[in-house]
Amino acid sequence: YESGGMPEAWDDVRGVFLDPEKVVGARAEEMKFFKNLGLYRRVPRALVKEINGKIVSTKWLDTNKGDKDNPNYRSRFVAQEFNQGRDDTLYASTPPLEALRLIISHAATEDENDKGVRKELMINDVRRAYFNAKADPDDEPVYVSPPPGEGDSETMCAWLLRHMNGNRRAADGRQEEYSSLMAKLGFF
């Protein structure tokens, strides 16, 4: 294999060829983030089997958020915890598109009381929002397969201490973390 063990790479969004060396760099950046954050603790797979825990599969998603002239490679290591039925407690705090349209319409509409007042909109995309939420100790622990190439991935798995993309409880955990922070700051 060339380029750090990766013969070729493809964009998971657009389906175009990616520079394998840049993908290796983007994946290394993601793994450095995981290690600094303390995303998971390594545990033996045998122990998880012994307690009848399930190990969620994982995969890399690679994309170029830029273009050919100004590349912005991002790699995300995600869990593949599939939908196992309806669960109303799972909630994503992303507002619907209609809400964004309403805000833009309101900002673009001139009001007699606002003549001469400049309106400004700001939309933020929190790049790694789910990782801010710690896993709830009262919930069932989530174990995932570690990233390929971590050496002992055949005998070890990763016990998630925080939520990650693709984890079923990630959106709910993020919403709880966000709501708690806002309440601490005095919002209601």
C-alpha positions as CSV (number, residue, x, y, z in Angstrom):
1,Y,0.0,0.0,0.0
2,E,1.1,3.5,-0.7
3,S,0.4,6.7,1.3
4,G,0.3,5.3,4.8
5,G,-1.5,2.1,3.8
6,M,-4.2,3.6,1.6
7,P,-3.9,2.8,-2.1
8,E,-6.8,5.1,-3.0
9,A,-9.5,7.2,-1.5
10,W,-13.0,8.3,-2.6
11,D,-15.2,11.2,-1.4
12,D,-18.1,9.7,0.4
13,V,-20.3,12.7,-0.6
14,R,-19.4,13.3,-4.2
15,G,-17.9,10.0,-5.2
16,V,-14.8,11.6,-6.7
17,F,-11.2,10.5,-6.2
18,L,-9.3,12.0,-3.2
19,D,-5.6,12.4,-2.6
20,P,-4.7,9.5,-0.3
21,E,-2.0,11.4,1.5
22,K,-4.4,14.2,2.4
23,V,-7.0,11.7,3.6
24,V,-4.3,10.1,5.8
25,G,-3.6,13.5,7.2
26,A,-7.3,14.3,7.8
27,R,-7.7,10.9,9.6
28,A,-4.7,11.6,11.8
29,E,-6.2,15.0,12.8
30,E,-9.4,13.2,13.8
31,M,-7.6,10.6,15.8
32,K,-5.5,13.3,17.6
33,F,-8.8,15.1,18.4
34,F,-10.2,11.8,19.9
35,K,-7.1,11.2,22.0
36,N,-7.0,14.8,23.4
37,L,-10.8,14.7,24.2
38,G,-10.7,11.3,25.8
39,L,-13.5,10.0,23.6
40,Y,-13.1,6.3,24.6
41,R,-11.4,3.9,26.8
42,R,-9.9,0.7,25.4
43,V,-11.4,-2.5,26.8
44,P,-11.0,-6.2,25.8
45,R,-13.5,-7.6,23.4
46,A,-13.7,-10.7,25.5
47,L,-14.9,-8.7,28.5
48,V,-17.7,-7.0,26.4
49,K,-18.8,-10.5,25.2
50,E,-18.8,-11.8,28.8
51,I,-21.2,-9.1,29.9
52,N,-23.4,-9.6,26.7
53,G,-22.5,-6.1,25.4
54,K,-22.7,-5.4,21.7
55,I,-19.9,-3.8,19.7
56,V,-21.1,-1.3,17.1
57,S,-19.3,-1.3,13.8
58,T,-17.5,1.8,12.6
59,K,-16.2,3.3,9.4
60,W,-14.4,6.3,8.0
61,L,-16.2,9.0,6.0
62,D,-13.9,11.1,3.9
63,T,-14.7,14.2,2.0
64,N,-13.2,17.3,0.4
65,K,-15.3,20.3,1.8
66,G,-13.3,22.6,-0.5
67,D,-12.6,22.3,-4.2
68,K,-9.8,21.2,-6.4
69,D,-7.9,24.5,-6.0
70,N,-8.6,25.0,-2.3
71,P,-9.0,21.5,-0.8
72,N,-10.4,21.1,2.7
73,Y,-10.2,17.4,3.5
74,R,-12.2,16.1,6.4
75,S,-12.4,12.6,7.7
76,R,-15.0,11.5,10.3
77,F,-14.8,8.2,12.2
78,V,-18.4,7.3,12.8
79,A,-20.4,4.6,14.5
80,Q,-22.8,2.5,12.5
81,E,-25.5,2.0,15.2
82,F,-28.5,1.3,13.1
83,N,-32.1,2.1,13.8
84,Q,-33.7,-0.6,15.8
85,G,-37.2,0.8,16.0
86,R,-38.9,4.1,17.0
87,D,-37.6,5.9,20.0
88,D,-39.1,9.3,20.8
89,T,-36.3,10.1,23.2
90,L,-33.9,10.4,20.3
91,Y,-34.0,14.1,19.3
92,A,-31.8,16.1,17.0
93,S,-31.7,19.8,17.9
94,T,-31.3,20.9,14.3
95,P,-34.0,23.4,13.4
96,P,-36.1,22.6,10.4
97,L,-35.4,24.4,7.1
98,E,-38.6,26.3,7.4
99,A,-37.2,28.0,10.5
100,L,-34.1,29.2,8.6
101,R,-36.4,30.5,5.8
102,L,-38.5,32.4,8.3
103,I,-35.4,34.0,9.9
104,I,-34.0,35.0,6.4
105,S,-37.4,36.4,5.4
106,H,-37.7,38.4,8.6
107,A,-34.2,39.8,8.1
108,A,-34.8,40.7,4.5
109,T,-38.2,42.4,5.2
110,E,-37.9,46.1,5.8
111,D,-39.9,47.4,8.8
112,E,-40.8,51.1,9.2
113,N,-39.4,51.0,12.8
114,D,-36.1,49.6,11.6
115,K,-35.3,52.1,8.8
116,G,-31.6,52.6,8.6
117,V,-30.9,49.7,11.0
118,R,-28.5,47.1,9.5
119,K,-29.6,43.5,10.1
120,E,-27.0,40.8,10.2
121,L,-27.4,37.0,10.2
122,M,-25.0,34.5,11.4
123,I,-25.4,30.7,11.0
124,N,-22.9,28.4,12.7
125,D,-22.1,24.8,12.0
126,V,-20.6,23.2,15.1
127,R,-18.1,20.9,13.5
128,R,-17.9,18.3,16.2
129,A,-21.0,19.0,18.3
130,Y,-21.8,15.5,19.4
131,F,-18.4,15.0,21.0
132,N,-19.2,17.7,23.6
133,A,-21.8,15.5,25.2
134,K,-20.5,13.0,27.8
135,A,-22.2,9.6,27.7
136,D,-24.8,9.2,30.4
137,P,-23.5,6.8,33.1
138,D,-27.1,5.6,33.6
139,D,-27.5,4.5,30.0
140,E,-26.2,1.2,28.7
141,P,-22.5,1.5,27.7
142,V,-21.7,1.8,24.0
143,Y,-18.8,-0.1,22.6
144,V,-17.5,0.5,19.1
145,S,-14.8,-1.1,17.0
146,P,-11.7,0.9,17.1
147,P,-10.2,2.6,14.1
148,P,-8.4,0.2,11.8
149,G,-4.7,0.2,12.3
150,E,-4.7,0.7,16.1
151,G,-2.7,-2.5,16.3
152,D,-4.8,-4.6,18.8
153,S,-8.2,-3.9,17.2
154,E,-8.8,-7.7,16.9
155,T,-8.7,-8.1,20.7
156,M,-9.7,-4.7,21.9
157,C,-12.7,-2.4,21.4
158,A,-13.5,1.2,22.5
159,W,-15.9,2.0,25.3
160,L,-17.4,5.4,24.5
161,L,-17.1,8.0,27.3
162,R,-18.6,10.7,25.0
163,H,-21.0,10.5,22.1
164,M,-19.9,10.3,18.5
165,N,-21.5,10.7,15.1
166,G,-23.5,7.6,14.2
167,N,-24.2,6.7,17.9
168,R,-28.0,6.5,18.4
169,R,-28.0,8.5,21.6
170,A,-25.7,11.3,20.2
171,A,-28.4,13.8,19.3
172,D,-30.2,13.3,22.6
173,G,-27.0,13.6,24.6
174,R,-26.0,16.8,22.7
175,Q,-29.4,18.3,23.3
176,E,-29.2,17.5,27.0
177,E,-25.7,19.0,27.3
178,Y,-26.7,22.1,25.4
179,S,-29.9,22.6,27.5
180,S,-28.0,22.1,30.7
181,L,-25.4,24.7,29.7
182,M,-28.0,27.2,28.7
183,A,-29.9,26.8,32.0
184,K,-26.6,27.3,33.9
185,L,-26.1,30.5,32.0
186,G,-29.6,31.7,33.2
187,F,-31.6,31.0,30.1
188,F,-35.0,29.3,30.4
